[in-house]
Amino acid sequence: PFLHDLFYICFFYELYSKKRCAATSLLFTAVKEAVLAILADTGNERDWHWLREYILTSSIWYFKHDINDRKAKYLWYDLFAWIKAEIKAQSTRLSQAMRALETGAAAQWSRLLTFDVRTKYSDIDGAIRQDLIYHGLMPEYT
């Protein structure tokens, strides 16, 4: 079992007793490697569960890069940067496949662009917007 308290104590010990910078500590480096591997492998549900339940809910993200600098950034900014970089990388890979389809199979691409699904909302102008659909989603404060 993963113990949040033990994880936090180990991280705290490394920062304050060993006088290490949070972003370059051994534990944070291991967490970074694990998180980057999980972000890159979107099909592994077990690792995603571990990330969501144990790593993302950890208190270590509230430490600053330098515990002595009041203006230092929190570690969660690093996490957001990792996620943003992985989203960009995955988007680039997907775009390459879509562009190959667009140029290599023009007939399939034009069929995909003109694909239409008829629903009872098809005749409503602006039916894409949920707030215009009868009984659709409504803004909370309007």
Secondary structure in CASP SS format (residue, H / E / C, confidence):
PFRMAT SS
TARGET T0000
AUTHOR 0000-0000-0000
METHOD secondary structure of the structure
MODEL  1
P C 1.00
F C 1.00
L C 1.00
H H 1.00
D H 1.00
L H 1.00
F H 1.00
Y H 1.00
I H 1.00
C H 1.00
F H 1.00
F H 1.00
Y H 1.00
E H 1.00
L H 1.00
Y H 1.00
S C 1.00
K C 1.00
K C 1.00
R C 1.00
C C 1.00
A H 1.00
A H 1.00
T H 1.00
S C 1.00
L H 1.00
L H 1.00
F H 1.00
T H 1.00
A H 1.00
V H 1.00
K H 1.00
E H 1.00
A H 1.00
V H 1.00
L H 1.00
A H 1.00
I H 1.00
L H 1.00
A H 1.00
D C 1.00
T C 1.00
G C 1.00
N C 1.00
E H 1.00
R H 1.00
D H 1.00
W H 1.00
H H 1.00
W H 1.00
L H 1.00
R H 1.00
E H 1.00
Y H 1.00
I H 1.00
L C 1.00
T C 1.00
S C 1.00
S H 1.00
I H 1.00
W H 1.00
Y H 1.00
F C 1.00
K E 1.00
H C 1.00
D C 1.00
I C 1.00
N C 1.00
D C 1.00
R C 1.00
K C 1.00
A C 1.00
K C 1.00
Y E 1.00
L C 1.00
W H 1.00
Y H 1.00
D H 1.00
L H 1.00
F H 1.00
A H 1.00
W H 1.00
I H 1.00
K H 1.00
A H 1.00
E H 1.00
I H 1.00
K H 1.00
A H 1.00
Q H 1.00
S H 1.00
T H 1.00
R H 1.00
L H 1.00
S H 1.00
Q H 1.00
A H 1.00
M H 1.00
R H 1.00
A H 1.00
L H 1.00
E H 1.00
T H 1.00
G H 1.00
A C 1.00
A H 1.00
A H 1.00
Q H 1.00
W H 1.00
S H 1.00
R H 1.00
L H 1.00
L H 1.00
T C 1.00
F C 1.00
D C 1.00
V C 1.00
R C 1.00
T C 1.00
K C 1.00
Y C 1.00
S C 1.00
D C 1.00
I C 1.00
D C 1.00
G C 1.00
A C 1.00
I C 1.00
R C 1.00
Q H 1.00
D H 1.00
L H 1.00
I C 1.00
Y C 1.00
H C 1.00
G C 1.00
L C 1.00
M C 1.00
P C 1.00
E C 1.00
Y C 1.00
T C 1.00
END
